[in-house]
Every structure is written in structure tokens, then in C-alpha cells.
């Protein structure tokens, strides 16, 4: 027997609220990076700072992938259709992978340019123009703005927990480190150590590269078959203990769609119960799980009769793509 239940109106309301917050984080991040891309690139060129110019290139790439993220987020909001009965939420994970690819490409470009600059400074005796105070002020402004954006995005992340928001929060955080390296490089350059400026740009690139690799690794996991987390397994097992009619939990599988989950259960119950009784028990199971597990919006349940005197069996867990 199979009982398939759908999410409540409350789940739909929460889902819409999350979508609004994600869109807000993307728009604010895009506006901030457009501003910083223009300021840092101009100040890096006219202020004679390779590190700030590298950071400006980083912000320019941020603008590009924020546009990509916005596109995928809009696609993820499309309702389910015949070809995609579970909706389009996996576009959020695809957006995160795209961000990771942009981050890695940017890091490689910045690192290569910084190494070339250092080699030029070391191998030639040409006069080097010192970074201007304006370049230093722009770098300090970047640090302050990115601290504010990191705090703002992390607040949204605590309420939502989506991979896209986590990715954006990490990007803002890494921009703080890169901007601090830029401030240090410009400061030491003005004190008579011009090679420190491009060296700071190379350090920035390595930090950015590490972040890009982490983003792709974590986002790809949502698009691939992986085992359910131990936390989710414990949650389901503990909640089933509250419904004594459920004698066996034979299988738990999960389908991820963005940061939302669909849960599939195979349960064993007393074979003497009627179809209507089994249906009522499954309804209780579904409501209990949705009320207590974050981001769970649908539960599919298959149940069958168990033998007399059976005990709770060891569950076999597998992830369904």
C-alpha cells in the first residue's frame, strides 16, 4: 500500500518567505559588487596598486556570477510541471556550482598577473610608482562594506540555510580577507616595499581559489547520490518512536531539491489494521515529520504488514537522486 501526502499551506508560505530573502541577498550583493568593481578597478589603475586592481577584477567577476545566480534563482522559483513534477529547486545547487567555477577562474587570473608583476619588479630596475592614499582608502572602505555584507548574509543564512546563501556569505567573507591583504600590501608599498603589493594580490588569489574549490565540492554533493546525514537519520528514528503503531522502519531515502527535501519511507505495521487505519497512521507520520524537520516539504510513505512479535529492524539508508 502506498500513501503519498503533500506539504501543507504553511510550508508553502515559509518557502515563499525564503525565496524573497534569497532574492534580497542576491540584489544587495550585486549592487555592492557593481560599486566596488568600479571603485577598486579605477583606484587600482590610477592609484598604482596591482593588489587593488586584482581585487577590482575579483569584484568584476562577482558581478558576473551574481547575474548568473540571479538567473538560476529565478528559474528555481518556477512551479512544478509535467516534466519536472518536483519543481525546479535544483537550479539553486547549479547556481552554486556556477559561482564556484567563476571563483576558481578569477583566482587563477589574479594569481598569474600577480606573479608576473613580482617577476618584473625583481628582474628589472625600473622605477615603481607608489600606491596613492586614495587606493588605500578604497581598500579600507571595501573591508568595512564587506564586513557589513557578511553579517547581513549570515543572518539570512541562519533563517534559511540554503547552499546559495551559504555560498554568497562565504564569498563576502573571503572578500574581507582579500581586501585586508590589499590594505597590507598598499601600506607596505608606501613604506618602500613595492613588491609586497603584488605579493598581496597573489595571496588573495590563493584564498579565493580555496573557496572556489570548496563551493564546487559542497554544491555538487547536492546534485549527486550521497547517504543521508546521521543527523537526519537520528531525527527520523527518534520521531518514529513517538508513533507506536509503526513497528518497523525498513528504509529511509531522501531527494534534495535545492535546500528542500522530499522524504521517502518504508514502514512496517500490524497486518490486522485496515486500510483506513493505516492511512490515518501515515497521515500522523507525515505531519510529525514535516513539523519537526526543517526544509522537509513532502513525505511519501509505503507500508506493509509485519509478522507477529517483530522488533524494530535495522534500517537500510540510501540517498535517491
VEXSE-683774 format. One record per residue: residue in one letter; z, y negated, x of N, C-alpha, C in turn. Coordinates in steps of 0.05 Angstrom, whole numbers. Last residue first. Layout:
// residues N
[A; [Z; Y; X]; [Z; Y; X]; [Z; Y; X]],
...
//
This chain:
// residues 321
[X; [-118; -202; 371]; [-133; -226; 378]; [-143; -239; 352]],
[X; [-54; -178; 368]; [-81; -177; 357]; [-95; -203; 361]],
[X; [-8; -145; 410]; [-20; -171; 402]; [-48; -167; 391]],
[X; [41; -98; 392]; [16; -105; 405]; [6; -131; 394]],
[X; [94; -53; 393]; [85; -81; 391]; [59; -84; 405]],
[X; [128; -7; 357]; [106; -10; 376]; [94; -37; 372]],
[X; [198; 5; 351]; [173; -9; 343]; [153; -10; 365]],
[X; [233; 62; 338]; [225; 43; 359]; [198; 31; 352]],
[X; [260; 64; 271]; [244; 74; 293]; [239; 53; 314]],
[X; [319; 73; 239]; [301; 53; 248]; [286; 63; 273]],
[X; [318; 139; 210]; [331; 116; 223]; [310; 96; 232]],
[X; [318; 178; 150]; [305; 167; 174]; [320; 143; 185]],
[X; [334; 203; 105]; [352; 202; 128]; [340; 192; 153]],
[X; [271; 223; 82]; [299; 220; 77]; [315; 221; 103]],
[X; [213; 186; 106]; [228; 210; 100]; [257; 205; 95]],
[X; [180; 131; 72]; [192; 144; 96]; [207; 169; 87]],
[X; [119; 102; 46]; [145; 116; 43]; [154; 129; 69]],
[X; [96; 38; 71]; [92; 65; 62]; [118; 80; 60]],
[X; [64; -26; 75]; [87; -9; 74]; [80; 18; 63]],
[X; [41; -84; 107]; [33; -57; 98]; [59; -41; 98]],
[X; [34; -153; 101]; [53; -131; 103]; [39; -106; 92]],
[X; [25; -215; 131]; [11; -193; 119]; [29; -168; 123]],
[X; [42; -283; 126]; [52; -256; 133]; [36; -235; 117]],
[X; [34; -348; 152]; [25; -327; 135]; [35; -300; 145]],
[X; [58; -385; 186]; [47; -395; 161]; [36; -373; 143]],
[X; [103; -403; 234]; [93; -380; 220]; [84; -389; 193]],
[X; [128; -445; 258]; [99; -444; 260]; [87; -419; 248]],
[X; [190; -412; 268]; [174; -436; 270]; [144; -430; 272]],
[X; [222; -372; 223]; [206; -371; 247]; [187; -395; 247]],
[X; [248; -376; 173]; [264; -375; 198]; [248; -375; 224]],
[X; [214; -376; 130]; [236; -396; 130]; [250; -397; 157]],
[X; [181; -333; 141]; [169; -360; 142]; [191; -381; 143]],
[X; [218; -290; 134]; [206; -295; 160]; [195; -323; 162]],
[X; [233; -295; 79]; [253; -296; 100]; [241; -302; 127]],
[X; [183; -288; 54]; [197; -313; 52]; [218; -317; 73]],
[X; [171; -234; 69]; [154; -256; 76]; [168; -283; 75]],
[X; [215; -206; 45]; [210; -205; 74]; [193; -229; 83]],
[X; [206; -217; -9]; [231; -226; 4]; [228; -227; 35]],
[X; [158; -191; -15]; [159; -220; -20]; [184; -232; -7]],
[X; [173; -138; -6]; [155; -151; 13]; [155; -182; 9]],
[X; [205; -130; -52]; [217; -129; -25]; [200; -143; -5]],
[X; [166; -133; -92]; [188; -153; -91]; [202; -154; -64]],
[X; [135; -89; -79]; [123; -115; -78]; [145; -137; -76]],
[X; [170; -47; -88]; [161; -52; -61]; [149; -80; -58]],
[X; [175; -52; -144]; [198; -56; -127]; [190; -62; -98]],
[X; [122; -40; -159]; [133; -67; -165]; [158; -73; -148]],
[X; [118; 13; -143]; [100; -7; -131]; [112; -35; -135]],
[X; [185; 41; -136]; [159; 36; -150]; [143; 15; -135]],
[X; [216; 86; -89]; [213; 59; -102]; [186; 56; -114]],
[X; [217; 132; -62]; [223; 134; -90]; [220; 107; -104]],
[X; [210; 124; -8]; [187; 131; -24]; [192; 133; -53]],
[X; [238; 69; 24]; [244; 92; 8]; [220; 99; -10]],
[X; [193; 44; 76]; [213; 41; 55]; [217; 68; 40]],
[X; [169; 14; 135]; [175; 39; 121]; [197; 35; 101]],
[X; [117; -32; 152]; [145; -26; 146]; [146; 1; 132]],
[X; [81; -71; 194]; [80; -45; 182]; [109; -36; 178]],
[X; [58; -138; 194]; [80; -119; 195]; [72; -93; 182]],
[X; [33; -195; 224]; [25; -171; 210]; [47; -150; 215]],
[X; [31; -265; 220]; [46; -242; 227]; [37; -218; 211]],
[X; [1; -320; 249]; [-1; -302; 227]; [12; -276; 236]],
[X; [20; -384; 273]; [19; -355; 276]; [15; -342; 249]],
[X; [-2; -444; 309]; [8; -430; 285]; [4; -400; 289]],
[X; [-25; -470; 350]; [3; -465; 353]; [15; -451; 328]],
[X; [-85; -435; 345]; [-72; -459; 355]; [-43; -453; 360]],
[X; [-67; -379; 321]; [-89; -398; 314]; [-78; -426; 321]],
[X; [-52; -313; 337]; [-48; -341; 342]; [-72; -357; 334]],
[X; [-25; -257; 306]; [-50; -271; 311]; [-44; -301; 314]],
[X; [14; -201; 321]; [12; -230; 316]; [-16; -239; 322]],
[X; [51; -144; 297]; [28; -156; 312]; [25; -185; 303]],
[X; [93; -91; 296]; [92; -120; 293]; [68; -130; 309]],
[X; [111; -29; 265]; [93; -45; 282]; [95; -74; 275]],
[X; [155; -7; 239]; [138; 10; 256]; [120; -6; 275]],
[X; [215; -8; 218]; [196; -28; 227]; [178; -15; 248]],
[X; [246; 24; 163]; [232; 26; 189]; [215; 2; 194]],
[X; [271; 8; 117]; [283; 29; 133]; [270; 32; 161]],
[X; [288; -43; 78]; [269; -38; 99]; [281; -17; 118]],
[X; [332; -51; 47]; [311; -34; 36]; [290; -27; 57]],
[X; [364; -89; 73]; [370; -60; 77]; [348; -42; 66]],
[X; [352; -143; 106]; [340; -131; 83]; [343; -100; 85]],
[X; [372; -159; 154]; [383; -171; 130]; [372; -160; 104]],
[X; [341; -136; 193]; [368; -124; 188]; [381; -135; 163]],
[X; [299; -170; 197]; [295; -146; 181]; [322; -132; 175]],
[X; [319; -207; 233]; [315; -215; 205]; [312; -191; 187]],
[X; [318; -178; 281]; [344; -187; 270]; [341; -195; 240]],
[X; [263; -170; 287]; [281; -147; 285]; [307; -155; 272]],
[X; [244; -223; 292]; [235; -206; 270]; [254; -183; 266]],
[X; [271; -240; 340]; [274; -254; 314]; [267; -236; 291]],
[X; [253; -204; 378]; [281; -204; 371]; [286; -218; 344]],
[X; [199; -218; 380]; [206; -191; 373]; [235; -190; 364]],
[X; [203; -271; 398]; [192; -266; 371]; [200; -238; 362]],
[X; [224; -262; 450]; [239; -278; 430]; [229; -273; 402]],
[X; [185; -233; 476]; [210; -220; 469]; [226; -235; 449]],
[X; [119; -246; 448]; [142; -253; 465]; [167; -238; 457]],
[X; [68; -197; 442]; [85; -216; 430]; [109; -222; 449]],
[X; [18; -191; 495]; [40; -180; 479]; [56; -202; 466]],
[X; [-50; -215; 485]; [-25; -212; 501]; [-3; -201; 483]],
[X; [-116; -229; 487]; [-97; -210; 476]; [-73; -207; 495]],
[X; [-131; -300; 487]; [-134; -272; 496]; [-112; -255; 484]],
[X; [-119; -351; 475]; [-145; -341; 466]; [-150; -312; 473]],
[X; [-71; -361; 499]; [-72; -363; 470]; [-98; -352; 459]],
[X; [-85; -359; 553]; [-68; -337; 542]; [-69; -337; 512]],
[X; [-110; -407; 563]; [-126; -383; 560]; [-111; -360; 548]],
[X; [-66; -440; 569]; [-83; -443; 545]; [-100; -419; 541]],
[X; [-45; -423; 619]; [-29; -421; 595]; [-46; -423; 569]],
[X; [-89; -431; 655]; [-75; -405; 653]; [-60; -403; 626]],
[X; [-101; -486; 648]; [-120; -465; 640]; [-107; -438; 637]],
[X; [-53; -510; 666]; [-62; -515; 639]; [-82; -493; 630]],
[X; [-51; -493; 720]; [-30; -484; 701]; [-40; -488; 672]],
[X; [-96; -520; 741]; [-95; -490; 741]; [-74; -480; 721]],
[X; [-80; -573; 734]; [-103; -563; 720]; [-104; -533; 719]],
[X; [-35; -576; 768]; [-32; -580; 739]; [-55; -568; 724]],
[X; [-60; -571; 818]; [-40; -551; 809]; [-36; -553; 779]],
[X; [-91; -618; 819]; [-103; -591; 819]; [-84; -570; 809]],
[X; [-52; -659; 821]; [-70; -657; 797]; [-82; -629; 796]],
[X; [-31; -649; 871]; [-14; -647; 848]; [-30; -644; 823]],
[X; [-77; -658; 902]; [-64; -632; 902]; [-46; -628; 878]],
[X; [-86; -713; 893]; [-106; -693; 885]; [-94; -665; 883]],
[X; [-41; -737; 916]; [-45; -740; 888]; [-64; -718; 878]],
[X; [-54; -726; 969]; [-30; -714; 957]; [-32; -714; 927]],
[X; [-99; -759; 975]; [-102; -730; 978]; [-78; -715; 966]],
[X; [-75; -810; 968]; [-95; -801; 949]; [-99; -771; 951]],
[X; [-43; -811; 1013]; [-30; -810; 987]; [-50; -801; 966]],
[X; [-84; -816; 1050]; [-68; -792; 1051]; [-53; -789; 1024]],
[X; [-103; -868; 1040]; [-119; -845; 1032]; [-104; -819; 1032]],
[X; [-52; -893; 1060]; [-64; -899; 1034]; [-82; -876; 1025]],
[X; [-43; -880; 1113]; [-25; -869; 1092]; [-37; -872; 1064]],
[X; [-77; -908; 1145]; [-84; -880; 1140]; [-66; -868; 1118]],
[X; [-52; -958; 1154]; [-73; -956; 1135]; [-81; -927; 1128]],
[X; [2; -983; 1167]; [-5; -955; 1169]; [-28; -949; 1149]],
[X; [23; -1034; 1160]; [9; -1028; 1184]; [1; -999; 1188]],
[X; [45; -1046; 1112]; [63; -1048; 1135]; [49; -1040; 1161]],
[X; [6; -1034; 1076]; [11; -1063; 1081]; [30; -1067; 1104]],
[X; [12; -979; 1076]; [-13; -991; 1087]; [-9; -1021; 1093]],
[X; [60; -973; 1051]; [58; -967; 1079]; [33; -978; 1092]],
[X; [43; -989; 999]; [65; -1003; 1012]; [64; -998; 1043]],
[X; [3; -953; 986]; [-4; -981; 988]; [17; -996; 1004]],
[X; [33; -905; 985]; [11; -908; 1004]; [3; -937; 1008]],
[X; [70; -915; 944]; [79; -910; 971]; [57; -915; 992]],
[X; [35; -920; 901]; [53; -942; 908]; [62; -939; 937]],
[X; [13; -868; 901]; [-4; -892; 906]; [12; -916; 914]],
[X; [57; -838; 887]; [44; -834; 913]; [26; -857; 921]],
[X; [63; -859; 836]; [84; -863; 856]; [73; -859; 884]],
[X; [17; -839; 812]; [20; -868; 814]; [42; -875; 835]],
[X; [27; -784; 814]; [4; -795; 829]; [6; -825; 832]],
[X; [72; -782; 781]; [74; -773; 809]; [51; -785; 825]],
[X; [50; -799; 733]; [72; -814; 744]; [74; -807; 774]],
[X; [12; -761; 722]; [2; -788; 729]; [25; -805; 741]],
[X; [45; -720; 707]; [32; -718; 734]; [20; -745; 742]],
[X; [59; -738; 656]; [79; -734; 677]; [67; -734; 705]],
[X; [10; -737; 630]; [24; -763; 634]; [44; -760; 656]],
[X; [1; -681; 632]; [-18; -699; 645]; [-5; -727; 650]],
[X; [43; -663; 601]; [42; -656; 630]; [23; -675; 645]],
[X; [27; -683; 551]; [53; -692; 563]; [53; -686; 593]],
[X; [-20; -654; 543]; [-21; -683; 546]; [5; -694; 559]],
[X; [2; -601; 539]; [-17; -608; 559]; [-19; -638; 564]],
[X; [33; -607; 493]; [46; -600; 518]; [28; -607; 542]],
[X; [-7; -617; 456]; [12; -638; 462]; [27; -632; 488]],
[X; [-34; -566; 458]; [-48; -591; 464]; [-29; -614; 471]],
[X; [3; -529; 442]; [-6; -528; 470]; [-20; -554; 478]],
[X; [58; -554; 402]; [31; -545; 406]; [21; -547; 435]],
[X; [109; -573; 389]; [106; -551; 407]; [78; -540; 411]],
[X; [136; -609; 351]; [112; -594; 345]; [109; -569; 363]],
[X; [181; -635; 368]; [178; -631; 340]; [155; -612; 333]],
[X; [173; -640; 423]; [198; -626; 413]; [196; -620; 383]],
[X; [126; -670; 425]; [126; -642; 433]; [150; -627; 423]],
[X; [144; -721; 413]; [127; -707; 394]; [126; -677; 400]],
[X; [173; -729; 460]; [187; -730; 434]; [170; -716; 412]],
[X; [133; -727; 498]; [153; -705; 497]; [169; -705; 471]],
[X; [107; -775; 486]; [93; -750; 481]; [112; -726; 480]],
[X; [147; -813; 502]; [136; -813; 475]; [123; -786; 468]],
[X; [153; -800; 557]; [176; -799; 539]; [166; -796; 510]],
[X; [101; -812; 575]; [112; -785; 578]; [135; -781; 559]],
[X; [95; -866; 564]; [78; -847; 550]; [89; -818; 552]],
[X; [134; -887; 600]; [136; -891; 571]; [120; -871; 555]],
[X; [111; -871; 648]; [138; -862; 641]; [142; -864; 611]],
[X; [63; -899; 647]; [62; -870; 644]; [90; -858; 639]],
[X; [82; -952; 654]; [68; -945; 629]; [68; -915; 625]],
[X; [105; -949; 706]; [121; -956; 683]; [108; -947; 656]],
[X; [60; -935; 738]; [83; -918; 737]; [100; -923; 712]],
[X; [26; -979; 728]; [18; -952; 720]; [42; -934; 718]],
[X; [55; -1020; 753]; [51; -1021; 724]; [43; -994; 713]],
[X; [48; -1003; 806]; [75; -1003; 795]; [73; -1004; 764]],
[X; [-8; -1011; 811]; [3; -985; 815]; [31; -982; 803]],
[X; [-11; -1067; 804]; [-24; -1049; 785]; [-13; -1020; 787]],
[X; [17; -1084; 850]; [27; -1090; 823]; [15; -1072; 802]],
[X; [-18; -1067; 890]; [9; -1056; 889]; [21; -1060; 861]],
[X; [-62; -1098; 880]; [-65; -1069; 879]; [-37; -1056; 876]],
[X; [-40; -1148; 890]; [-49; -1142; 863]; [-52; -1112; 860]],
[X; [-32; -1149; 946]; [-9; -1147; 928]; [-17; -1140; 899]],
[X; [-84; -1106; 976]; [-73; -1132; 967]; [-48; -1128; 950]],
[X; [-91; -1066; 1035]; [-89; -1068; 1005]; [-75; -1094; 998]],
[X; [-128; -1089; 1090]; [-103; -1080; 1079]; [-103; -1084; 1049]],
[X; [-187; -1064; 1119]; [-175; -1085; 1102]; [-150; -1073; 1089]],
[X; [-196; -1046; 1186]; [-190; -1036; 1158]; [-177; -1059; 1143]],
[X; [-246; -1043; 1236]; [-224; -1057; 1223]; [-221; -1048; 1194]],
[X; [-261; -981; 1269]; [-268; -1004; 1252]; [-243; -1017; 1240]],
[X; [-261; -940; 1303]; [-243; -961; 1309]; [-248; -986; 1292]],
[X; [-261; -872; 1278]; [-274; -897; 1285]; [-253; -918; 1290]],
[X; [-230; -828; 1265]; [-252; -824; 1284]; [-266; -850; 1292]],
[X; [-193; -845; 1227]; [-183; -833; 1252]; [-205; -832; 1273]],
[X; [-223; -864; 1185]; [-203; -881; 1197]; [-195; -871; 1225]],
[X; [-254; -819; 1171]; [-267; -844; 1180]; [-248; -862; 1195]],
[X; [-215; -783; 1155]; [-231; -777; 1178]; [-245; -802; 1189]],
[X; [-197; -810; 1109]; [-179; -806; 1131]; [-194; -800; 1157]],
[X; [-243; -807; 1077]; [-233; -833; 1085]; [-214; -831; 1109]],
[X; [-248; -751; 1070]; [-269; -766; 1083]; [-260; -793; 1093]],
[X; [-201; -742; 1041]; [-204; -730; 1067]; [-226; -745; 1083]],
[X; [-213; -770; 993]; [-191; -779; 1010]; [-193; -768; 1038]],
[X; [-257; -742; 973]; [-260; -770; 980]; [-238; -780; 999]],
[X; [-231; -693; 962]; [-254; -694; 981]; [-258; -723; 991]],
[X; [-193; -707; 924]; [-185; -696; 949]; [-207; -699; 970]],
[X; [-225; -724; 881]; [-206; -743; 894]; [-199; -733; 922]],
[X; [-252; -676; 868]; [-267; -701; 876]; [-249; -720; 891]],
[X; [-211; -642; 854]; [-228; -635; 877]; [-243; -660; 887]],
[X; [-190; -669; 809]; [-173; -664; 833]; [-190; -659; 858]],
[X; [-232; -666; 772]; [-222; -692; 782]; [-207; -689; 808]],
[X; [-233; -611; 763]; [-256; -625; 774]; [-249; -651; 786]],
[X; [-182; -603; 740]; [-189; -590; 766]; [-213; -604; 779]],
[X; [-187; -634; 693]; [-166; -640; 713]; [-173; -628; 740]],
[X; [-228; -608; 665]; [-232; -635; 674]; [-212; -642; 696]],
[X; [-202; -559; 656]; [-227; -559; 672]; [-232; -587; 682]],
[X; [-160; -575; 623]; [-154; -563; 649]; [-178; -564; 667]],
[X; [-189; -592; 578]; [-173; -611; 593]; [-168; -600; 621]],
[X; [-209; -543; 561]; [-228; -564; 569]; [-213; -585; 586]],
[X; [-162; -518; 546]; [-178; -506; 568]; [-197; -527; 579]],
[X; [-148; -550; 503]; [-131; -550; 527]; [-145; -538; 551]],
[X; [-189; -538; 467]; [-186; -566; 477]; [-169; -566; 502]],
[X; [-178; -485; 456]; [-203; -491; 471]; [-201; -520; 482]],
[X; [-132; -493; 427]; [-130; -479; 452]; [-154; -485; 469]],
[X; [-155; -519; 383]; [-134; -532; 398]; [-131; -520; 426]],
[X; [-188; -481; 360]; [-201; -504; 374]; [-180; -519; 391]],
[X; [-157; -448; 331]; [-161; -441; 359]; [-176; -462; 375]],
[X; [-159; -465; 278]; [-138; -475; 295]; [-142; -468; 325]],
[X; [-192; -459; 235]; [-204; -466; 260]; [-184; -475; 281]],
[X; [-182; -404; 187]; [-183; -432; 196]; [-195; -435; 223]],
[X; [-187; -353; 173]; [-161; -361; 183]; [-161; -389; 193]],
[X; [-241; -346; 159]; [-220; -345; 138]; [-193; -353; 147]],
[X; [-296; -366; 176]; [-271; -369; 191]; [-247; -369; 170]],
[X; [-336; -357; 140]; [-340; -347; 167]; [-314; -348; 184]],
[X; [-316; -382; 95]; [-323; -354; 94]; [-325; -342; 122]],
[X; [-261; -424; 118]; [-286; -419; 103]; [-292; -390; 105]],
[X; [-204; -468; 123]; [-217; -442; 126]; [-242; -440; 109]],
[X; [-216; -538; 141]; [-203; -517; 126]; [-217; -490; 130]],
[X; [-210; -571; 204]; [-227; -562; 182]; [-214; -539; 167]],
[X; [-181; -584; 248]; [-170; -591; 222]; [-187; -582; 198]],
[X; [-210; -572; 292]; [-188; -553; 285]; [-177; -559; 258]],
[X; [-243; -616; 297]; [-255; -591; 288]; [-233; -571; 279]],
[X; [-206; -653; 316]; [-219; -658; 290]; [-231; -632; 279]],
[X; [-196; -629; 366]; [-174; -631; 347]; [-186; -636; 319]],
[X; [-245; -634; 392]; [-236; -608; 384]; [-213; -609; 364]],
[X; [-247; -691; 397]; [-268; -677; 383]; [-258; -649; 373]],
[X; [-201; -702; 427]; [-203; -712; 400]; [-224; -698; 384]],
[X; [-216; -676; 475]; [-194; -666; 460]; [-195; -676; 431]],
[X; [-259; -710; 490]; [-264; -682; 485]; [-241; -670; 468]],
[X; [-230; -757; 498]; [-251; -757; 479]; [-258; -728; 470]],
[X; [-198; -739; 540]; [-185; -747; 515]; [-206; -748; 492]],
[X; [-236; -733; 580]; [-226; -709; 567]; [-209; -715; 542]],
[X; [-249; -787; 591]; [-269; -768; 583]; [-257; -744; 569]],
[X; [-200; -808; 606]; [-213; -819; 583]; [-234; -799; 573]],
[X; [-190; -779; 653]; [-172; -776; 630]; [-186; -786; 604]],
[X; [-229; -800; 685]; [-233; -772; 676]; [-214; -766; 652]],
[X; [-204; -849; 693]; [-231; -848; 680]; [-237; -820; 670]],
[X; [-158; -833; 720]; [-156; -844; 693]; [-182; -844; 678]],
[X; [-183; -817; 769]; [-167; -798; 753]; [-164; -807; 724]],
[X; [-203; -865; 786]; [-222; -843; 779]; [-208; -822; 762]],
[X; [-154; -889; 796]; [-171; -900; 776]; [-192; -880; 766]],
[X; [-137; -860; 839]; [-121; -858; 814]; [-137; -869; 791]],
[X; [-175; -877; 876]; [-174; -849; 868]; [-159; -845; 842]],
[X; [-159; -931; 878]; [-186; -925; 868]; [-187; -895; 860]],
[X; [-109; -924; 902]; [-111; -935; 875]; [-138; -929; 862]],
[X; [-126; -904; 952]; [-109; -888; 935]; [-110; -898; 906]],
[X; [-158; -945; 974]; [-170; -920; 967]; [-153; -903; 948]],
[X; [-157; -1011; 963]; [-138; -989; 963]; [-152; -963; 955]],
[X; [-177; -1065; 958]; [-180; -1049; 983]; [-159; -1027; 985]],
[X; [-181; -1093; 912]; [-156; -1095; 926]; [-155; -1078; 951]],
[X; [-230; -1081; 892]; [-227; -1108; 902]; [-200; -1112; 917]],
[X; [-221; -1025; 881]; [-244; -1035; 896]; [-239; -1062; 908]],
[X; [-171; -1023; 855]; [-175; -1007; 878]; [-199; -1016; 895]],
[X; [-179; -1058; 812]; [-159; -1065; 833]; [-163; -1049; 858]],
[X; [-218; -1027; 784]; [-224; -1054; 794]; [-205; -1063; 816]],
[X; [-188; -980; 775]; [-213; -979; 789]; [-221; -1006; 800]],
[X; [-143; -999; 747]; [-140; -986; 773]; [-166; -985; 788]],
[X; [-166; -1023; 699]; [-148; -1038; 718]; [-148; -1026; 745]],
[X; [-196; -982; 675]; [-208; -1007; 683]; [-192; -1022; 704]],
[X; [-157; -942; 669]; [-182; -936; 684]; [-195; -962; 693]],
[X; [-119; -967; 636]; [-112; -961; 664]; [-137; -955; 681]],
[X; [-148; -971; 587]; [-136; -995; 600]; [-132; -989; 630]],
[X; [-158; -917; 578]; [-180; -936; 580]; [-171; -961; 594]],
[X; [-106; -897; 574]; [-122; -890; 597]; [-147; -907; 600]],
[X; [-88; -920; 526]; [-74; -926; 551]; [-92; -920; 575]],
[X; [-124; -897; 489]; [-124; -926; 493]; [-111; -934; 519]],
[X; [-110; -842; 495]; [-137; -851; 501]; [-138; -881; 506]],
[X; [-57; -842; 478]; [-64; -834; 505]; [-91; -844; 513]],
[X; [-64; -857; 424]; [-49; -874; 442]; [-55; -867; 472]],
[X; [-95; -813; 406]; [-105; -840; 404]; [-91; -859; 424]],
[X; [-61; -769; 415]; [-87; -770; 427]; [-97; -798; 428]],
[X; [-17; -781; 383]; [-13; -778; 411]; [-40; -780; 426]],
[X; [-42; -781; 332]; [-30; -805; 342]; [-26; -804; 372]],
[X; [-57; -727; 327]; [-78; -747; 328]; [-67; -774; 339]],
[X; [-5; -704; 325]; [-23; -697; 347]; [-45; -718; 350]],
[X; [14; -726; 277]; [27; -733; 302]; [9; -726; 326]],
[X; [-21; -703; 240]; [-20; -732; 242]; [-8; -740; 269]],
[X; [-8; -649; 246]; [-35; -658; 252]; [-36; -688; 257]],
[X; [44; -648; 227]; [39; -642; 255]; [12; -652; 263]],
[X; [34; -658; 173]; [51; -677; 188]; [46; -673; 218]],
[X; [5; -613; 159]; [-8; -639; 158]; [8; -659; 174]],
[X; [46; -574; 165]; [22; -572; 181]; [8; -599; 182]],
[X; [82; -589; 125]; [90; -591; 153]; [66; -591; 172]],
[X; [50; -577; 81]; [59; -604; 85]; [67; -609; 114]],
[X; [45; -522; 85]; [21; -539; 87]; [28; -568; 92]],
[X; [97; -505; 78]; [84; -500; 104]; [60; -518; 107]],
[X; [103; -519; 25]; [119; -533; 45]; [107; -529; 73]],
[X; [71; -484; -2]; [63; -512; -1]; [78; -527; 20]],
[X; [70; -423; 38]; [79; -440; 17]; [68; -468; 19]],
[X; [20; -373; 54]; [40; -393; 61]; [46; -411; 38]],
[X; [12; -309; 21]; [2; -334; 33]; [25; -354; 37]],
[X; [11; -238; 31]; [21; -262; 19]; [12; -287; 34]],
[X; [-8; -174; 15]; [-15; -197; 32]; [-6; -222; 18]],
[X; [9; -110; 18]; [17; -134; 4]; [11; -157; 22]],
[X; [-14; -45; 10]; [-16; -70; 26]; [-9; -93; 8]],
[X; [0; 24; 17]; [0; 0; 0]; [0; -25; 18]],
//
